[in-house]
Amino acid sequence: MTGLLSIAGLGPGAEALVTPEVTAALADATDVVGYIPYVARIAPRDGLTLHPSDNRVELDRARHALDMAAEGRRVVVVSSGDPGVFAMAAAVFEALDADPARWARVEIRVLPGITAMLAAAARCGAPLGHDFCVLNLSDNLKPWALIEKRLRLAAEADFAMAFYNPRSKSRPEGFARALDVLKEACGDARPVIFARAVTTPEEEIRIVPLPECRPEMADMRTMVIVGSSTTRILPRDGAPVVYTPRSVDA
Amino acid sequence: MTGLLSIAGLGPGAEALVTPEVTAALADATDVVGYIPYVARIAPRDGLTLHPSDNRVELDRARHALDMAAEGRRVVVVSSGDPGVFAMAAAVFEALDADPARWARVEIRVLPGITAMLAAAARCGAPLGHDFCVLNLSDNLKPWALIEKRLRLAAEADFAMAFYNPRSKSRPEGFARALDVLKEACGDARPVIFARAVTTPEEEIRIVPLPECRPEMADMRTMVIVGSSTTRILPRDGAPVVYTPRSVDA
């Protein structure tokens, strides 16, 4: 193989959550490629070229990164969180899959990161301490009907649920529909966590009973975690703890 | 508050995947509490007492850690992976919930880590690049009927699936039943990843079509990831890539 492409997760925001593996890859890189706000987290230095690009150009970005690696450069594609969870890793492999011979000699490795749901869960207690599911609520890349079907089945399975990309300016109605489905399918006051910009200075966390949830409580920087029927709220001085016990009785 | 209890994730095994936040908490600790093999990962030093304990004593361990923190010690409870995913965080909050006044003045924080499914997924490509669910296959703490129900609903939702604790010596039959359910419910040759001891020197990864999966391919150190109906295998020199595209067509 010639050329190296690393697809790295920067974690949710705090530097203390960037793994040493990712830090080492960035220190060794000649080029860093990614969405503008994520590339902005990388300190400039001699010998490193930063390639920020806009949202929704993931496949172009992936091809550009693969091409540079094929030329022998040491390229790091950065995502926030973990690159394998609704982020750049799948996009790079989609690009590769469409033209595998072109990049046959590029070594590709994925460097995991702390994905937003783990950071958000940690801030609140342990809401994902029992079985759960993880959905991207954006319908840019899948039909809304599939999202709704999955929400209903997840409620029937009594999974806790973690939602990425719950709501954007361009499609504000999706999350409203998701909440309506959940209110109908769950039918109780289970806790919902709205965790915005977790581990950054703008962090904001709200815990709201499902019937009181409103769509405008989320935006694209918000991670939403919906408890299962067994999820509990434990009041404490300061902030309450939200956790899902490990056990379910027979 | 007096006393500090940190519940920290050590990641899947490699030191390069331990976050700086966790490293700092360990450097500041007076006491480290956890399951024997996880505590064995902590280097002894003056001023630090290690408290390794056996498996299946999670609540005793949690109470011990809370008591020491209440005495003013700086205690770190360690889990492998992430403490919030089938690990010690929920156990600590269960203990707390049973007797909240006893530990009312202990500050508790959860420090996230790279959970096994993210590390396993990264080693293989991006199998969790689209919606997925996460199950603990152990029926120590929940009835088998619930596991089977969740597997069937997850297949109907066409989630990729990540399984923790697939198979132990004391209950080898559960994973065999899980595979039977999946073979029946999925009815195709989707890829299944058996990722054992990921990021350690004993790492072993196999990619097996679902109809050919056998129970003995997994043990308690194995993370199992089952692709969705859209998960693809991309042959490459060296190892193939397994990834789930971001898109599903309408």
Interface residues (C-beta under 8 A of the other chain):
Chain A: M1 G11 A14 E15 A16 L17 V18 T19 P20 E21 A24 E58 D82 P83 G84 V85 F86 A87 A89 A90 A91 V92 F93 E94 L96 D97 P100 A104 I108 R109 V110 L111 P112 G113 I114 T115 L118 A119 A121 A122 R123 G125 A126 P127 L128 G129 H130 D131 F132 C133 V134 L135 N136 L141 K142 P143 A145 L146 K149 R150 L153 A154 E156 A157 D158 F159 R232 L234 P235 R236 D237 G238 V241 Y243 T244 P245 R246 S247 V248 D249 A250
Chain B: M1 G11 A14 E15 A16 L17 V18 T19 P20 E21 A24 E58 D82 P83 G84 V85 F86 A87 A89 A90 A91 V92 F93 E94 L96 D97 P100 A104 I108 R109 V110 L111 P112 G113 I114 T115 L118 A119 A121 A122 R123 G125 A126 P127 L128 G129 H130 D131 F132 C133 V134 L135 N136 L141 K142 P143 A145 L146 K149 R150 L153 A154 E156 A157 D158 F159 R232 L234 P235 R236 D237 G238 V241 Y243 T244 P245 R246 S247 V248 D249 A250
